[in-house]
């Protein structure tokens, strides 16, 4: 697997999509980035998913019965919340991600809303807690910590939120959460809990380790759990460090807040100029952009800046945070045009 990924940590595996592959609209399955917090749990096709909590009819379901339900496929750009942590100054603690912890692929499974409808959600429900089968020790916690994240009920009931069993038409592999995982389009990857073991409807907000100590923004006003992906863009061609005949810029832009409405590019210290937008593969997939305006010869710096439908604009710099999440700052690409 490592030949198709840039390994950041080998155990448990954390690996980026290679720069050469980031140019493709759909990331090849062997190059979809991997983020693991603990060892891969030994699950197989006999695994059963439990749905319970504040519901009328709690139940569990096997993988064959899950596959027999109506299936839904959605193309999703998913980004690790720590992507481009190395672009922060000073570099925060955590996995030393460059900018390849992002991928776009097709996920298939059963809408979470369908399972919740079968269970019957209580009127006072506020969140759905997703628990993975992976667990382990943490330096800043006592005992064994299970990977758990909660979603507000509105996100859990969104039509494209999936209990997924397939990636790019094939069963999900162990590294990506087999045999079943959550897929939450528009949110950073920590919400898409792998090795899904239990879904629990809860009536008070969850305050567990990965909700209040990790995958959070620490601010002067308190701790805010990381949620939707911030508006962002990246130039994928030319690649940083290129020397040669550069005639056009190409890249991707995405946001969990809303569709991309504009991308601008800047050459050296010149004005921001509009790029041409293409059509994304889905509402949740990155939007292609192209700029074909004149470019000077010699060493040049290229930058891109995206805007989404909410009016959010990619910032020049982000407000630094201790755990290094949500770095959507404008990133420069340096090339020499011959």
N, C-alpha and C positions, 0 to 999 in steps of 0.2 A: 504493500500500500504506500510505503514511503516514497517510491519512485514517482508517484503521481501527486504527491503533496510535499510541501515544505514543512518539515517537522520543527515545532517550537519546543515541545517536550515529548519524550517518548513514553513516559509512564506516569500517570495515565495519559493516553495520547491526546495531544493538542497539536494541530497541524493546519497550515494555511493553504489556500488555493494558490498555485504558482502564478507568477506574473503573466507568463505566456498564455495561461488558460483564462485569465480574467477578461480577455477580449471576446470570448464567446458568449452569445446571448443566453444559452442554457449551459450550465457548468456540467461537464462530464461527471457521471456518478463517482468515478474513482478519484476525482479531484475536488469534490465538495468538502469544504473545511470541516474539521472535527474539533469539538470542544468537550472534554471530559473532566469532571471534577474528582471522580473516584474510579476505582477499578470497574471494568465491565461486569455486570452481574450475569450469572449463568442461567439465562432464561431460554426456553425453547417453545415449541408449538403447543405444549400443554399448559402454557401460562394462561391465567384468567385475570381479567380486569375487573376490579370491584368498584361499583358505583353506590355511594351511600351518603350518610350525613342527614341533612335536613331535607329529606325526600319522603314521598308517600310510600313508594315501593322500592326499597334497596334491592340490588341484584348484582350478580357477577356474570361475566360473559366470556366464553372461550374464543379463541382466534378463528375457528371455523364458523361459529355463529356470527362473529363480527364481519367476516368476509361475505356472509350471505345477505347482509343488510344492503340497502341501496348505497352505492359508492359515489363519491364526489372527488374530483381532481382539481387542484388549483396550483398554478405556477407562482412561486414565491421567491423573492429575494430576501434571504435571511443573513443578518449580520451579527457577529458576536458583539456584545456591549463593550468589550475591551479592545475592539479593533483599532489599530493605529495608536496603541498605548505608547509606543516608542516615539511618536510624534509630539508627546507632551514634554514640557520642560519646567521642572525636573521630571524625569521619568518616574511614574508612580510604581508602587509594588504591584505584583501580579504577573500574569503570563506576558512575556515580551513580544506581543503581537506587532507586526509591521502593519500592512494594509490589506493582506489577503484573507482575513477572517470574514469573508463575505462570499456568498455563492447564490446562484439562482437555479432552482430545479423544480420538477413537478412532483407533488405529493398527492397520494390518493388514500382515501379511507372513508370513515363514516363521520358526518358532521356531529360535533359534540352536542349540538342542540337536540339532535334526534335521540341520543342516549338520555339526556336530561329530561326530555319530554316523556320518555318511557318511565323514568323514575318518579316524575312528578315533583317539581321544585316547590319548596315551602314558600309561602307568601313573604316571609321575613328574611329570605336568603339575600346575602350581599355579595358573596364570592364563591368561586369554585376552587378548591385546593387540589392541585395535582401533585401526587407523590411518585417519585421514581423508585425503582428497586435498587438503585445504587446508593451507597452510604460509606462513611469512613470517618476517620479522625481529622480534626482541625486544630491548629495551634491555639486558636482563640476561643475554643468551645470545649465543654466537658463531655466526655463520653463519645458515642457514635452519633454522627449527624447524617440524617437522610436528606437527599436532595428533594426539596419541596418548594413550589412557588404557587401563589394564588393569582387568580384573574378576577376582575370585577365581573359581575353577572352579565353585563352588557357585552363584554368581549367574549365570554364563554358561549353566549348564545348567538354570536355573529355567524352568518351562514357559511363562511369559509374557514372557521376554526374547526380543525379536524382531529379526530382520533385516527392517526395514519398508520397504515401497515405497509405501504409501498412507496418507493422513491424511484422516479423515472421509469415506472412500469414494472419494476422488479421488487421482490420483498426487501424491506429495509435490512441493511446489514447490521451486525453487532455494534460496530463503532458508531452507527447513526441511531441506535436505540431499539434494535429488534427485540421482540417481534412487534412492538406497538409503541408509539410515541405521540405526543401532542404536537400540533402545528398551529401556531398563532400568527397569522399573517400581519405584517405591519409592526410587530413588536420585536425587540431584540431577542436573540436566540435563547436566552435563559428561560423565557416563558414557554418555549416548545420542549417541555420536559421529556427526556428520553427514558426508555425502559419503563414505560408507564405502568404503575402497579395499582393505583387507587385514585379515584376522583370523588372528592367529598364536598358536598354543598354545605357551606357554613354561614352562620348568621352574624358573626362578628369578624372584623378584619384579621387576617392571619399575620402573626408577628414572629414567625420562625427565623432561623439563622439566615437562609438565603433570601429572606424578604426584608430583614432589618439590619443584618451585619455585612452581607455581601450582595452585590448587584443593587447597590444603593448609591445615590448622590448625597454626599454629606455637605450640608449647607449651614450657614450661620443660624438659620431658622429651624434646623433639625435634619432628620434623615428622610429622604424621599426615595422610595423604591424605583429602580429603573423600569421603564415601561416601553412606550412606543419609540421606534427608531426615529432619530432626528434627521432632518433634511440634509442630504449629502450628495456629492458628485465626485467622480474620479475620472481622470484622463487615462485611457488604457493604450492609446496609440497616438503619438509615439511613446515608447517606454522611456522612463527616466534613464538618462545616461546615453541615449541614442546619439550616434554620429552618422549622418547620412542625409539623403534627399527627403526631407519632411515636406509634404504638400498639404496635409490636412490633419485636423485633430479629431479624435473619436473618443467617446467615453460613455459613462452611465451616470444616471442620477436617480435617487430614490428617496422616499420618505414614508414613515408610518402615519404622518399627519394628514396626508392627502395627495392627490395626483401632482406630478411635476408640471408646473405651468411655464417655466422659463429656465434656461441655462445660459449663462454668459461666460465668455472666455476673455482672458487678458494676456497680452503678449508683452513681456518685460514690464515696464511701468506705464504702459499705454492705457487707453480707456477700456472699459468693459464693453464687449461687443456681443451681440446676440448670436447664439448658435442655433442650428436647425434641429428641432426635436423629431424623433421618429415615434413609432407606436410601440408601447410596451406589450409584452406577451400576455399580460393580465393586469388587473388593477393593482396587484401586489408585486409585480415584477418591475425591475429597473427600466427606466426610459432611456433609449439611446439618444445621443446628441452628436452632431457633427459641425465642425467649423472649417470652411474652405477659403477663408479670406487670405490676403497676402501675408506672408511671413518673411521677416528679414533673414539674411544669411548670417552665419556665425553662431556664437553662443547665445541662446535665448532661454528665457524662463516663461513657461506656460502655466496658466492657472484656470480653474473653472469654479463657477459659483451657481448653485441651484436655488430655485424658489418653488415652494409648493402652493397648493390651492388655499391653504390657510393664511398665506402671506409670509410664512416663515422663510427666512433667507439664510443660507449657509454663512456662518460667521468667519471673519478674518482670524479670530482666535476664540478659543472656548475659555470659560471660567475653569481653571484648574481644579480638579478634585482628587482627593487622596488615593482613591482606589482606581482611578484612571478609566472611567467609563464615559461613553458618549462623545468621543472625539470626532466631531463632524467639521472641524476647521478646514478652511481652504488649504489644499496641498499643492505645492509647486512641483512641476516637472521640468528638469533641466536637460536641454538637448543642444547639440551642435548641428546646425543645418548647413549642408554643403550645397 
